[in-house]
């Protein structure tokens, strides 16, 4: 009952069966015995996320990323948890570190764009989304993020174009039907901008 590997394994099974409080208890016990196990710290972070304990999740993912800095997914997960707790500057710093150490981590530039957009750094956010599309052309969420920025900048034509691209890539998802398509409709129905 006190074997750390067994506790970790049982904790991961409980995560998979959505028994999150049990998973957390088992994973915390395992992590106390194996504090330098990056994958275990990441599983612990996942359990915290499932229980809406994003601050604790950020700490666990930070430990995983410190142990294994070549694994950008750990840093990405840490940044998402930090973003959830509105620690945007810290999230930005972590994402920039991930981009330096593991630039092929999918969604790192999209997440960076989202953080920068929330910080009000719209031009930098747009650069993040464009970098995401260079690295991963199939990243439809980067198109959605770029559309958001163009809307905030008042560039209706480019916003419609980006939302349309998103829909072409993902025509029938819930996000497409409930967010992207209505946004295009609203943008098209809005009165034209006055001529300069």
N, CA and C atoms as an extended XYZ file, in Angstrom:
588
Properties=species:S:1:pos:R:3:atomname:S:1:resname:S:1:resid:I:1 pbc="F F F"
N         0.802       -1.233        0.000 N   UNK     1
C         0.000        0.000        0.000 CA  UNK     1
C         0.830        1.276        0.000 C   UNK     1
N         2.099        1.168        0.312 N   UNK     2
C         2.939        2.370        0.340 CA  UNK     2
C         3.945        2.401       -0.811 C   UNK     2
N         3.803        1.518       -1.767 N   UNK     3
C         4.696        1.496       -2.922 CA  UNK     3
C         4.363        2.684       -3.823 C   UNK     3
N         5.322        3.572       -4.030 N   UNK     4
C         5.070        4.817       -4.758 CA  UNK     4
C         4.610        4.570       -6.190 C   UNK     4
N         5.236        3.608       -6.873 N   UNK     5
C         4.851        3.325       -8.258 CA  UNK     5
C         3.426        2.790       -8.316 C   UNK     5
N         3.064        1.952       -7.344 N   UNK     6
C         1.696        1.419       -7.308 CA  UNK     6
C         0.689        2.532       -7.021 C   UNK     6
N         1.028        3.400       -6.101 N   UNK     7
C         0.146        4.529       -5.794 CA  UNK     7
C        -0.048        5.408       -7.030 C   UNK     7
N         1.050        5.683       -7.738 N   UNK     8
C         0.965        6.509       -8.945 CA  UNK     8
C         0.106        5.821       -9.998 C   UNK     8
N         0.316        4.529      -10.177 N   UNK     9
C        -0.469        3.792      -11.161 CA  UNK     9
C        -1.950        3.782      -10.817 C   UNK     9
N        -2.258        3.543       -9.554 N   UNK    10
C        -3.671        3.564       -9.143 CA  UNK    10
C        -4.263        4.954       -9.307 C   UNK    10
N        -3.459        5.977       -9.009 N   UNK    11
C        -3.926        7.352       -9.171 CA  UNK    11
C        -4.248        7.664      -10.618 C   UNK    11
N        -3.398        7.198      -11.531 N   UNK    12
C        -3.654        7.436      -12.962 CA  UNK    12
C        -4.900        6.683      -13.435 C   UNK    12
N        -5.098        5.478      -12.902 N   UNK    13
C        -6.314        4.733      -13.244 CA  UNK    13
C        -7.543        5.508      -12.760 C   UNK    13
N        -7.471        6.044      -11.559 N   UNK    14
C        -8.607        6.814      -11.023 CA  UNK    14
C        -8.838        8.076      -11.862 C   UNK    14
N        -7.766        8.693      -12.350 N   UNK    15
C        -7.927        9.835      -13.262 CA  UNK    15
C        -8.692        9.410      -14.501 C   UNK    15
N        -8.317        8.273      -15.050 N   UNK    16
C        -8.947        7.779      -16.261 CA  UNK    16
C       -10.409        7.427      -16.077 C   UNK    16
N       -10.781        7.056      -14.866 N   UNK    17
C       -12.182        6.716      -14.592 CA  UNK    17
C       -12.939        7.879      -13.948 C   UNK    17
N       -12.330        9.046      -13.969 N   UNK    18
C       -12.942       10.287      -13.500 CA  UNK    18
C       -13.283       10.276      -12.003 C   UNK    18
N       -12.507        9.538      -11.248 N   UNK    19
C       -12.648        9.542       -9.787 CA  UNK    19
C       -11.570       10.469       -9.243 C   UNK    19
N       -11.793       11.758       -9.455 N   UNK    20
C       -10.736       12.745       -9.241 CA  UNK    20
C       -10.288       12.902       -7.794 C   UNK    20
N       -11.196       12.950       -6.806 N   UNK    21
C       -10.693       13.060       -5.429 CA  UNK    21
C        -9.819       11.867       -5.026 C   UNK    21
N       -10.234       10.651       -5.421 N   UNK    22
C        -9.422        9.467       -5.118 CA  UNK    22
C        -8.090        9.546       -5.840 C   UNK    22
N        -8.130        9.954       -7.100 N   UNK    23
C        -6.896       10.082       -7.882 CA  UNK    23
C        -5.939       11.042       -7.208 C   UNK    23
N        -6.463       12.183       -6.792 N   UNK    24
C        -5.604       13.189       -6.167 CA  UNK    24
C        -4.952       12.649       -4.906 C   UNK    24
N        -5.723       11.966       -4.071 N   UNK    25
C        -5.172       11.422       -2.834 CA  UNK    25
C        -4.035       10.448       -3.117 C   UNK    25
N        -4.250        9.561       -4.066 N   UNK    26
C        -3.222        8.578       -4.413 CA  UNK    26
C        -1.993        9.250       -5.021 C   UNK    26
N        -2.217       10.203       -5.920 N   UNK    27
C        -1.100       10.869       -6.587 CA  UNK    27
C        -0.299       11.736       -5.613 C   UNK    27
N        -0.982       12.379       -4.667 N   UNK    28
C        -0.256       13.175       -3.664 CA  UNK    28
C         0.622       12.271       -2.809 C   UNK    28
N         0.113       11.111       -2.429 N   UNK    29
C         0.916       10.175       -1.641 CA  UNK    29
C         2.126        9.703       -2.447 C   UNK    29
N         1.908        9.407       -3.731 N   UNK    30
C         3.020        8.954       -4.579 CA  UNK    30
C         4.053       10.065       -4.759 C   UNK    30
N         3.572       11.283       -4.986 N   UNK    31
C         4.486       12.413       -5.220 CA  UNK    31
C         5.311       12.740       -3.987 C   UNK    31
N         4.754       12.503       -2.813 N   UNK    32
C         5.527       12.732       -1.584 CA  UNK    32
C         6.726       11.788       -1.522 C   UNK    32
N         6.580       10.613       -2.109 N   UNK    33
C         7.666        9.628       -2.103 CA  UNK    33
C         8.604        9.778       -3.306 C   UNK    33
N         8.062       10.309       -4.412 N   UNK    34
C         8.839       10.472       -5.650 CA  UNK    34
C         8.739       11.915       -6.150 C   UNK    34
N         9.284       12.869       -5.408 N   UNK    35
C         9.110       14.273       -5.792 CA  UNK    35
C         9.833       14.657       -7.088 C   UNK    35
N        10.768       13.849       -7.562 N   UNK    36
C        11.521       14.181       -8.768 CA  UNK    36
C        11.044       13.428      -10.001 C   UNK    36
N         9.840       12.910       -9.961 N   UNK    37
C         9.260       12.190      -11.098 CA  UNK    37
C         8.384       13.173      -11.879 C   UNK    37
N         8.879       13.594      -13.034 N   UNK    38
C         8.186       14.623      -13.820 CA  UNK    38
C         6.797       14.168      -14.256 C   UNK    38
N         6.684       12.946      -14.743 N   UNK    39
C         5.383       12.449      -15.212 CA  UNK    39
C         4.384       12.378      -14.064 C   UNK    39
N         4.848       12.016      -12.890 N   UNK    40
C         3.981       11.960      -11.714 CA  UNK    40
C         3.505       13.364      -11.335 C   UNK    40
N         4.420       14.334      -11.371 N   UNK    41
C         4.024       15.718      -11.084 CA  UNK    41
C         2.980       16.203      -12.097 C   UNK    41
N         3.151       15.811      -13.354 N   UNK    42
C         2.191       16.206      -14.383 CA  UNK    42
C         0.829       15.556      -14.142 C   UNK    42
N         0.816       14.298      -13.735 N   UNK    43
C        -0.452       13.638      -13.407 CA  UNK    43
C        -1.119       14.323      -12.219 C   UNK    43
N        -0.313       14.714      -11.259 N   UNK    44
C        -0.832       15.455      -10.114 CA  UNK    44
C        -1.450       16.776      -10.575 C   UNK    44
N        -0.756       17.469      -11.488 N   UNK    45
C        -1.304       18.705      -12.050 CA  UNK    45
C        -2.632       18.478      -12.740 C   UNK    45
N        -2.723       17.373      -13.485 N   UNK    46
C        -3.978       17.056      -14.176 CA  UNK    46
C        -5.113       16.834      -13.176 C   UNK    46
N        -4.815       16.139      -12.089 N   UNK    47
C        -5.840       15.915      -11.057 CA  UNK    47
C        -6.297       17.238      -10.458 C   UNK    47
N        -5.357       18.130      -10.185 N   UNK    48
C        -5.735       19.447       -9.645 CA  UNK    48
C        -6.625       20.213      -10.630 C   UNK    48
N        -6.290       20.159      -11.911 N   UNK    49
C        -7.115       20.840      -12.915 CA  UNK    49
C        -8.530       20.291      -12.885 C   UNK    49
N        -8.659       18.967      -12.845 N   UNK    50
C        -9.984       18.343      -12.841 CA  UNK    50
C       -10.804       18.761      -11.629 C   UNK    50
N       -10.130       19.133      -10.556 N   UNK    51
C       -10.816       19.566       -9.337 CA  UNK    51
C       -10.848       21.091       -9.211 C   UNK    51
N       -10.557       21.787      -10.314 N   UNK    52
C       -10.570       23.256      -10.354 CA  UNK    52
C        -9.636       23.895       -9.336 C   UNK    52
N        -8.523       23.262       -9.092 N   UNK    53
C        -7.491       23.810       -8.211 CA  UNK    53
C        -6.319       24.226       -9.089 C   UNK    53
N        -6.531       25.283       -9.860 N   UNK    54
C        -5.572       25.673      -10.898 CA  UNK    54
C        -4.261       26.220      -10.331 C   UNK    54
N        -4.319       26.854       -9.189 N   UNK    55
C        -3.079       27.325       -8.565 CA  UNK    55
C        -2.177       26.159       -8.191 C   UNK    55
N        -2.781       25.116       -7.596 N   UNK    56
C        -2.011       23.913       -7.257 CA  UNK    56
C        -1.533       23.212       -8.524 C   UNK    56
N        -2.375       23.216       -9.554 N   UNK    57
C        -1.982       22.603      -10.827 CA  UNK    57
C        -0.760       23.308      -11.398 C   UNK    57
N        -0.741       24.634      -11.349 N   UNK    58
C         0.401       25.389      -11.864 CA  UNK    58
C         1.676       24.999      -11.124 C   UNK    58
N         1.577       24.813       -9.818 N   UNK    59
C         2.742       24.419       -9.019 CA  UNK    59
C         3.234       23.032       -9.416 C   UNK    59
N         2.300       22.086       -9.587 N   UNK    60
C         2.693       20.726       -9.961 CA  UNK    60
C         3.306       20.697      -11.357 C   UNK    60
N         2.684       21.398      -12.298 N   UNK    61
C         3.243       21.428      -13.655 CA  UNK    61
C         4.589       22.147      -13.683 C   UNK    61
N         4.750       23.170      -12.847 N   UNK    62
C         6.044       23.861      -12.769 CA  UNK    62
C         7.123       22.902      -12.293 C   UNK    62
N         6.784       22.059      -11.319 N   UNK    63
C         7.748       21.061      -10.832 CA  UNK    63
C         8.113       20.093      -11.953 C   UNK    63
N         7.104       19.642      -12.714 N   UNK    64
C         7.367       18.716      -13.818 CA  UNK    64
C         8.269       19.364      -14.864 C   UNK    64
N         7.992       20.628      -15.189 N   UNK    65
C         8.770       21.334      -16.210 CA  UNK    65
C        10.189       21.602      -15.730 C   UNK    65
N        10.350       21.844      -14.435 N   UNK    66
C        11.695       22.055      -13.881 CA  UNK    66
C        12.505       20.762      -13.940 C   UNK    66
N        11.853       19.641      -13.669 N   UNK    67
C        12.529       18.347      -13.709 CA  UNK    67
C        12.881       17.972      -15.140 C   UNK    67
N        11.965       18.251      -16.076 N   UNK    68
C        12.162       17.877      -17.483 CA  UNK    68
C        11.902       19.092      -18.375 C   UNK    68
N        12.843       20.044      -18.432 N   UNK    69
C        12.624       21.268      -19.193 CA  UNK    69
C        12.562       21.070      -20.708 C   UNK    69
N        12.946       19.887      -21.180 N   UNK    70
C        12.856       19.620      -22.622 CA  UNK    70
C        11.444       19.236      -23.041 C   UNK    70
N        10.576       18.975      -22.073 N   UNK    71
C         9.199       18.598      -22.378 CA  UNK    71
C         8.317       19.843      -22.317 C   UNK    71
N         8.115       20.455      -23.467 N   UNK    72
C         7.339       21.686      -23.522 CA  UNK    72
C         5.893       21.527      -23.104 C   UNK    72
N         5.352       20.306      -23.177 N   UNK    73
C         3.966       20.104      -22.773 CA  UNK    73
C         3.755       20.405      -21.292 C   UNK    73
N         4.778       20.166      -20.482 N   UNK    74
C         4.665       20.493      -19.061 CA  UNK    74
C         4.578       22.007      -18.866 C   UNK    74
N         5.415       22.736      -19.586 N   UNK    75
C         5.367       24.197      -19.493 CA  UNK    75
C         4.062       24.755      -20.036 C   UNK    75
N         3.578       24.173      -21.128 N   UNK    76
C         2.302       24.600      -21.698 CA  UNK    76
C         1.171       24.404      -20.696 C   UNK    76
N         1.146       23.252      -20.038 N   UNK    77
C         0.113       22.985      -19.032 CA  UNK    77
C         0.243       23.952      -17.855 C   UNK    77
N         1.483       24.247      -17.456 N   UNK    78
C         1.698       25.215      -16.369 CA  UNK    78
C         1.139       26.576      -16.767 C   UNK    78
N         1.433       27.005      -17.990 N   UNK    79
C         0.971       28.312      -18.452 CA  UNK    79
C        -0.554       28.375      -18.511 C   UNK    79
N        -1.184       27.294      -18.941 N   UNK    80
C        -2.653       27.273      -18.988 CA  UNK    80
C        -3.240       27.423      -17.584 C   UNK    80
N        -2.634       26.738      -16.617 N   UNK    81
C        -3.107       26.855      -15.236 CA  UNK    81
C        -2.889       28.275      -14.717 C   UNK    81
N        -1.736       28.861      -15.033 N   UNK    82
C        -1.467       30.245      -14.619 CA  UNK    82
C        -2.453       31.206      -15.266 C   UNK    82
N        -2.751       30.983      -16.528 N   UNK    83
C        -3.721       31.831      -17.234 CA  UNK    83
C        -5.092       31.732      -16.573 C   UNK    83
N        -5.441       30.534      -16.156 N   UNK    84
C        -6.735       30.329      -15.503 CA  UNK    84
C        -6.821       31.113      -14.195 C   UNK    84
N        -5.683       31.294      -13.527 N   UNK    85
C        -5.663       32.054      -12.276 CA  UNK    85
C        -5.323       33.526      -12.508 C   UNK    85
N        -5.332       33.928      -13.783 N   UNK    86
C        -5.085       35.323      -14.188 CA  UNK    86
C        -3.677       35.799      -13.883 C   UNK    86
N        -2.724       34.890      -13.793 N   UNK    87
C        -1.314       35.259      -13.628 CA  UNK    87
C        -0.695       35.325      -15.021 C   UNK    87
N        -1.140       36.328      -15.774 N   UNK    88
C        -0.812       36.399      -17.196 CA  UNK    88
C         0.666       36.646      -17.470 C   UNK    88
N         1.304       37.500      -16.693 N   UNK    89
C         2.726       37.768      -16.924 CA  UNK    89
C         3.562       36.511      -16.699 C   UNK    89
N         3.230       35.754      -15.653 N   UNK    90
C         3.952       34.505      -15.396 CA  UNK    90
C         3.689       33.509      -16.521 C   UNK    90
N         2.431       33.437      -16.963 N   UNK    91
C         2.093       32.522      -18.057 CA  UNK    91
C         2.872       32.887      -19.316 C   UNK    91
N         2.949       34.177      -19.609 N   UNK    92
C         3.703       34.629      -20.783 CA  UNK    92
C         5.168       34.213      -20.678 C   UNK    92
N         5.769       34.401      -19.503 N   UNK    93
C         7.178       34.053      -19.314 CA  UNK    93
C         7.408       32.556      -19.514 C   UNK    93
N         6.508       31.736      -18.991 N   UNK    94
C         6.646       30.282      -19.148 CA  UNK    94
C         6.518       29.897      -20.617 C   UNK    94
N         5.547       30.476      -21.310 N   UNK    95
C         5.351       30.148      -22.726 CA  UNK    95
C         6.549       30.567      -23.569 C   UNK    95
N         7.145       31.690      -23.253 N   UNK    96
C         8.338       32.117      -23.988 CA  UNK    96
C         9.504       31.147      -23.734 C   UNK    96
N         9.571       30.620      -22.522 N   UNK    97
C        10.594       29.626      -22.206 CA  UNK    97
C        10.342       28.334      -22.994 C   UNK    97
N         9.085       27.911      -23.059 N   UNK    98
C         8.743       26.719      -23.839 CA  UNK    98
C         9.124       26.928      -25.304 C   UNK    98
N         8.817       28.104      -25.835 N   UNK    99
C         9.134       28.391      -27.241 CA  UNK    99
C        10.640       28.309      -27.497 C   UNK    99
N        11.445       28.649      -26.482 N   UNK   100
C        12.900       28.570      -26.636 CA  UNK   100
C        13.411       27.134      -26.538 C   UNK   100
N        12.840       26.361      -25.621 N   UNK   101
C        13.377       25.032      -25.355 CA  UNK   101
C        12.720       23.925      -26.176 C   UNK   101
N        11.453       24.118      -26.568 N   UNK   102
C        10.728       23.081      -27.304 CA  UNK   102
C         9.695       23.748      -28.208 C   UNK   102
N        10.179       24.445      -29.220 N   UNK   103
C         9.302       25.243      -30.093 CA  UNK   103
C         8.303       24.392      -30.862 C   UNK   103
N         8.527       23.101      -30.944 N   UNK   104
C         7.590       22.237      -31.662 CA  UNK   104
C         6.400       21.808      -30.802 C   UNK   104
N         6.348       22.260      -29.572 N   UNK   105
C         5.191       21.965      -28.730 CA  UNK   105
C         3.961       22.562      -29.386 C   UNK   105
N         3.031       21.704      -29.737 N   UNK   106
C         1.846       22.188      -30.437 CA  UNK   106
C         1.048       23.102      -29.514 C   UNK   106
N         0.551       24.166      -30.054 N   UNK   107
C        -0.297       25.163      -29.386 CA  UNK   107
C         0.469       26.141      -28.492 C   UNK   107
N         1.807       26.054      -28.412 N   UNK   108
C         2.516       26.996      -27.552 CA  UNK   108
C         2.326       28.425      -28.048 C   UNK   108
N         2.406       28.633      -29.357 N   UNK   109
C         2.260       29.999      -29.866 CA  UNK   109
C         0.805       30.456      -29.843 C   UNK   109
N        -0.129       29.526      -29.988 N   UNK   110
C        -1.542       29.888      -29.878 CA  UNK   110
C        -1.854       30.300      -28.450 C   UNK   110
N        -1.366       29.528      -27.491 N   UNK   111
C        -1.592       29.872      -26.085 CA  UNK   111
C        -0.909       31.202      -25.755 C   UNK   111
N         0.286       31.424      -26.304 N   UNK   112
C         0.968       32.701      -26.097 CA  UNK   112
C         0.124       33.837      -26.675 C   UNK   112
N        -0.434       33.622      -27.867 N   UNK   113
C        -1.310       34.631      -28.454 CA  UNK   113
C        -2.503       34.923      -27.568 C   UNK   113
N        -3.089       33.873      -26.986 N   UNK   114
C        -4.250       34.068      -26.096 CA  UNK   114
C        -3.869       34.880      -24.862 C   UNK   114
N        -2.721       34.553      -24.277 N   UNK   115
C        -2.267       35.281      -23.083 CA  UNK   115
C        -1.998       36.742      -23.438 C   UNK   115
N        -1.296       36.971      -24.538 N   UNK   116
C        -0.987       38.349      -24.945 CA  UNK   116
C        -2.265       39.123      -25.261 C   UNK   116
N        -3.243       38.464      -25.870 N   UNK   117
C        -4.522       39.128      -26.151 CA  UNK   117
C        -5.198       39.539      -24.845 C   UNK   117
N        -5.188       38.649      -23.861 N   UNK   118
C        -5.787       38.975      -22.565 CA  UNK   118
C        -5.028       40.094      -21.863 C   UNK   118
N        -3.732       40.193      -22.140 N   UNK   119
C        -2.933       41.278      -21.552 CA  UNK   119
C        -3.143       42.599      -22.301 C   UNK   119
N        -3.854       42.547      -23.426 N   UNK   120
C        -4.088       43.749      -24.222 CA  UNK   120
C        -2.965       44.056      -25.198 C   UNK   120
N        -2.045       43.125      -25.394 N   UNK   121
C        -0.925       43.300      -26.320 CA  UNK   121
C        -1.337       42.710      -27.673 C   UNK   121
N        -2.225       43.426      -28.373 N   UNK   122
C        -2.880       42.863      -29.549 CA  UNK   122
C        -1.932       42.595      -30.710 C   UNK   122
N        -1.012       43.503      -30.986 N   UNK   123
C        -0.077       43.274      -32.095 CA  UNK   123
C         0.811       42.065      -31.829 C   UNK   123
N         1.281       41.946      -30.585 N   UNK   124
C         2.106       40.792      -30.229 CA  UNK   124
C         1.288       39.507      -30.259 C   UNK   124
N         0.029       39.595      -29.844 N   UNK   125
C        -0.848       38.423      -29.882 CA  UNK   125
C        -1.005       37.933      -31.313 C   UNK   125
N        -1.211       38.866      -32.220 N   UNK   126
C        -1.374       38.503      -33.625 CA  UNK   126
C        -0.110       37.833      -34.166 C   UNK   126
N         1.050       38.325      -33.750 N   UNK   127
C         2.315       37.682      -34.154 CA  UNK   127
C         2.382       36.248      -33.624 C   UNK   127
N         1.902       36.058      -32.406 N   UNK   128
C         1.878       34.714      -31.832 CA  UNK   128
C         1.007       33.776      -32.649 C   UNK   128
N        -0.179       34.249      -33.030 N   UNK   129
C        -1.073       33.396      -33.827 CA  UNK   129
C        -0.478       33.100      -35.207 C   UNK   129
N         0.149       34.091      -35.811 N   UNK   130
C         0.744       33.865      -37.131 CA  UNK   130
C         1.917       32.874      -37.036 C   UNK   130
N         2.699       32.974      -35.957 N   UNK   131
C         3.792       32.020      -35.736 CA  UNK   131
C         3.212       30.614      -35.539 C   UNK   131
N         2.103       30.525      -34.824 N   UNK   132
C         1.446       29.228      -34.628 CA  UNK   132
C         1.061       28.612      -35.959 C   UNK   132
N         0.560       29.431      -36.873 N   UNK   133
C         0.121       28.925      -38.169 CA  UNK   133
C         1.292       28.551      -39.070 C   UNK   133
N         2.435       29.192      -38.860 N   UNK   134
C         3.638       28.795      -39.600 CA  UNK   134
C         4.126       27.439      -39.102 C   UNK   134
N         4.160       27.276      -37.782 N   UNK   135
C         4.659       26.032      -37.181 CA  UNK   135
C         3.677       24.873      -37.360 C   UNK   135
N         2.386       25.170      -37.246 N   UNK   136
C         1.350       24.131      -37.306 CA  UNK   136
C         0.179       24.659      -38.136 C   UNK   136
N         0.249       24.562      -39.462 N   UNK   137
C        -0.782       25.136      -40.334 CA  UNK   137
C        -2.203       24.633      -40.058 C   UNK   137
N        -2.342       23.487      -39.445 N   UNK   138
C        -3.667       22.958      -39.148 CA  UNK   138
C        -4.243       23.428      -37.831 C   UNK   138
N        -3.598       24.377      -37.174 N   UNK   139
C        -4.048       24.859      -35.862 CA  UNK   139
C        -5.216       25.827      -36.035 C   UNK   139
N        -6.419       25.296      -36.055 N   UNK   140
C        -7.600       26.128      -36.279 CA  UNK   140
C        -7.822       27.123      -35.145 C   UNK   140
N        -7.376       26.788      -33.921 N   UNK   141
C        -7.581       27.713      -32.810 CA  UNK   141
C        -6.778       28.999      -32.986 C   UNK   141
N        -5.679       28.929      -33.736 N   UNK   142
C        -4.916       30.152      -34.021 CA  UNK   142
C        -5.729       31.081      -34.918 C   UNK   142
N        -6.512       30.512      -35.830 N   UNK   143
C        -7.387       31.339      -36.660 CA  UNK   143
C        -8.460       32.016      -35.808 C   UNK   143
N        -9.018       31.276      -34.861 N   UNK   144
C       -10.028       31.861      -33.971 CA  UNK   144
C        -9.414       32.985      -33.133 C   UNK   144
N        -8.202       32.768      -32.630 N   UNK   145
C        -7.544       33.808      -31.845 CA  UNK   145
C        -7.252       35.043      -32.674 C   UNK   145
N        -6.783       34.830      -33.908 N   UNK   146
C        -6.516       35.969      -34.793 CA  UNK   146
C        -7.804       36.718      -35.097 C   UNK   146
N        -8.899       35.991      -35.284 N   UNK   147
C       -10.188       36.640      -35.522 CA  UNK   147
C       -10.573       37.527      -34.353 C   UNK   147
N       -10.342       37.030      -33.135 N   UNK   148
C       -10.642       37.821      -31.923 CA  UNK   148
C        -9.831       39.120      -31.921 C   UNK   148
N        -8.551       39.011      -32.249 N   UNK   149
C        -7.697       40.204      -32.264 CA  UNK   149
C        -8.174       41.192      -33.314 C   UNK   149
N        -8.444       40.697      -34.513 N   UNK   150
C        -8.913       41.601      -35.573 CA  UNK   150
C       -10.220       42.282      -35.175 C   UNK   150
N       -11.096       41.566      -34.498 N   UNK   151
C       -12.328       42.203      -34.011 CA  UNK   151
C       -12.004       43.318      -33.025 C   UNK   151
N       -11.109       43.033      -32.087 N   UNK   152
C       -10.739       44.043      -31.096 CA  UNK   152
C       -10.079       45.256      -31.747 C   UNK   152
N        -9.367       45.023      -32.856 N   UNK   153
C        -8.715       46.121      -33.566 CA  UNK   153
C        -9.671       46.836      -34.520 C   UNK   153
N       -10.895       46.321      -34.663 N   UNK   154
C       -11.869       46.946      -35.554 CA  UNK   154
C       -11.685       46.598      -37.021 C   UNK   154
N       -10.926       45.554      -37.311 N   UNK   155
C       -10.697       45.144      -38.691 CA  UNK   155
C       -11.694       44.031      -39.032 C   UNK   155
N       -12.890       44.457      -39.417 N   UNK   156
C       -13.982       43.529      -39.634 CA  UNK   156
C       -13.701       42.540      -40.766 C   UNK   156
N       -13.133       43.014      -41.874 N   UNK   157
C       -12.889       42.147      -43.023 CA  UNK   157
C       -11.941       41.004      -42.663 C   UNK   157
N       -10.850       41.316      -41.958 N   UNK   158
C        -9.900       40.266      -41.582 CA  UNK   158
C       -10.492       39.346      -40.516 C   UNK   158
N       -11.297       39.895      -39.618 N   UNK   159
C       -11.956       39.058      -38.610 CA  UNK   159
C       -12.873       38.043      -39.284 C   UNK   159
N       -13.668       38.500      -40.253 N   UNK   160
C       -14.562       37.602      -40.984 CA  UNK   160
C       -13.752       36.543      -41.726 C   UNK   160
N       -12.646       36.952      -42.324 N   UNK   161
C       -11.801       36.005      -43.054 CA  UNK   161
C       -11.257       34.919      -42.128 C   UNK   161
N       -10.780       35.313      -40.950 N   UNK   162
C       -10.221       34.337      -40.012 CA  UNK   162
C       -11.308       33.415      -39.451 C   UNK   162
N       -12.476       33.975      -39.115 N   UNK   163
C       -13.577       33.128      -38.643 CA  UNK   163
C       -13.994       32.159      -39.751 C   UNK   163
N       -14.034       32.634      -40.981 N   UNK   164
C       -14.418       31.775      -42.110 CA  UNK   164
C       -13.414       30.642      -42.296 C   UNK   164
N       -12.142       30.947      -42.145 N   UNK   165
C       -11.116       29.908      -42.255 CA  UNK   165
C       -11.305       28.873      -41.157 C   UNK   165
N       -11.597       29.352      -39.956 N   UNK   166
C       -11.848       28.415      -38.857 CA  UNK   166
C       -12.997       27.476      -39.226 C   UNK   166
N       -14.082       28.025      -39.738 N   UNK   167
C       -15.258       27.216      -40.072 CA  UNK   167
C       -14.937       26.223      -41.186 C   UNK   167
N       -14.144       26.641      -42.175 N   UNK   168
C       -13.752       25.704      -43.236 CA  UNK   168
C       -12.966       24.525      -42.664 C   UNK   168
N       -12.189       24.781      -41.626 N   UNK   169
C       -11.382       23.722      -41.024 CA  UNK   169
C       -12.199       22.849      -40.070 C   UNK   169
N       -13.273       23.411      -39.545 N   UNK   170
C       -14.055       22.717      -38.512 CA  UNK   170
C       -15.508       23.176      -38.610 C   UNK   170
N       -16.195       22.712      -39.638 N   UNK   171
C       -17.507       23.267      -39.975 CA  UNK   171
C       -18.603       22.962      -38.970 C   UNK   171
N       -18.528       21.871      -38.266 N   UNK   172
C       -19.727       21.421      -37.546 CA  UNK   172
C       -19.541       21.237      -36.044 C   UNK   172
N       -18.436       21.708      -35.488 N   UNK   173
C       -18.227       21.536      -34.048 CA  UNK   173
C       -19.138       22.476      -33.271 C   UNK   173
N       -19.231       22.228      -31.985 N   UNK   174
C       -20.033       23.094      -31.122 CA  UNK   174
C       -19.486       24.523      -31.137 C   UNK   174
N       -18.156       24.664      -31.088 N   UNK   175
C       -17.567       26.005      -31.114 CA  UNK   175
C       -17.887       26.707      -32.429 C   UNK   175
N       -17.801       25.973      -33.516 N   UNK   176
C       -18.093       26.556      -34.821 CA  UNK   176
C       -19.540       27.035      -34.893 C   UNK   176
N       -20.456       26.204      -34.418 N   UNK   177
C       -21.882       26.541      -34.495 CA  UNK   177
C       -22.314       27.598      -33.489 C   UNK   177
N       -21.717       27.555      -32.289 N   UNK   178
C       -22.170       28.468      -31.229 CA  UNK   178
C       -21.358       29.753      -31.131 C   UNK   178
N       -20.145       29.752      -31.690 N   UNK   179
C       -19.298       30.939      -31.569 CA  UNK   179
C       -18.932       31.510      -32.939 C   UNK   179
N       -18.236       30.725      -33.752 N   UNK   180
C       -17.685       31.266      -35.005 CA  UNK   180
C       -18.774       31.742      -35.965 C   UNK   180
N       -19.756       30.916      -36.236 N   UNK   181
C       -20.799       31.293      -37.195 CA  UNK   181
C       -21.611       32.501      -36.713 C   UNK   181
N       -22.038       32.537      -35.449 N   UNK   182
C       -22.739       33.751      -34.986 CA  UNK   182
C       -21.875       35.010      -35.032 C   UNK   182
N       -20.554       34.858      -34.788 N   UNK   183
C       -19.676       36.034      -34.831 CA  UNK   183
C       -19.603       36.577      -36.248 C   UNK   183
N       -19.522       35.681      -37.242 N   UNK   184
C       -19.513       36.142      -38.633 CA  UNK   184
C       -20.820       36.860      -38.938 C   UNK   184
N       -21.926       36.277      -38.512 N   UNK   185
C       -23.223       36.906      -38.747 CA  UNK   185
C       -23.307       38.292      -38.134 C   UNK   185
N       -22.819       38.420      -36.911 N   UNK   186
C       -22.850       39.723      -36.236 CA  UNK   186
C       -21.947       40.731      -36.945 C   UNK   186
N       -20.776       40.285      -37.372 N   UNK   187
C       -19.864       41.185      -38.070 CA  UNK   187
C       -20.443       41.620      -39.408 C   UNK   187
N       -21.089       40.716      -40.115 N   UNK   188
C       -21.673       41.056      -41.414 CA  UNK   188
C       -22.884       41.972      -41.255 C   UNK   188
N       -23.615       41.818      -40.136 N   UNK   189
C       -24.810       42.625      -39.924 CA  UNK   189
C       -24.500       44.016      -39.358 C   UNK   189
N       -23.300       44.202      -38.835 N   UNK   190
C       -22.944       45.486      -38.236 CA  UNK   190
C       -22.897       46.560      -39.317 C   UNK   190
N       -23.269       47.794      -38.959 N   UNK   191
C       -23.204       48.862      -39.955 CA  UNK   191
C       -21.769       49.079      -40.426 C   UNK   191
N       -21.634       49.454      -41.663 N   UNK   192
C       -20.316       49.692      -42.255 CA  UNK   192
C       -19.604       50.821      -41.537 C   UNK   192
N       -18.303       50.682      -41.477 N   UNK   193
C       -17.496       51.754      -40.871 CA  UNK   193
C       -17.559       52.981      -41.765 C   UNK   193
N       -17.608       54.176      -41.166 N   UNK   194
C       -17.634       55.379      -41.988 CA  UNK   194
C       -16.342       55.531      -42.782 C   UNK   194
N       -16.471       56.049      -43.980 N   UNK   195
C       -15.293       56.269      -44.831 CA  UNK   195
C       -14.406       57.329      -44.197 C   UNK   195
N       -13.077       57.166      -44.308 N   UNK   196
C       -12.154       58.163      -43.694 CA  UNK   196
C       -12.199       59.485      -44.435 C   UNK   196
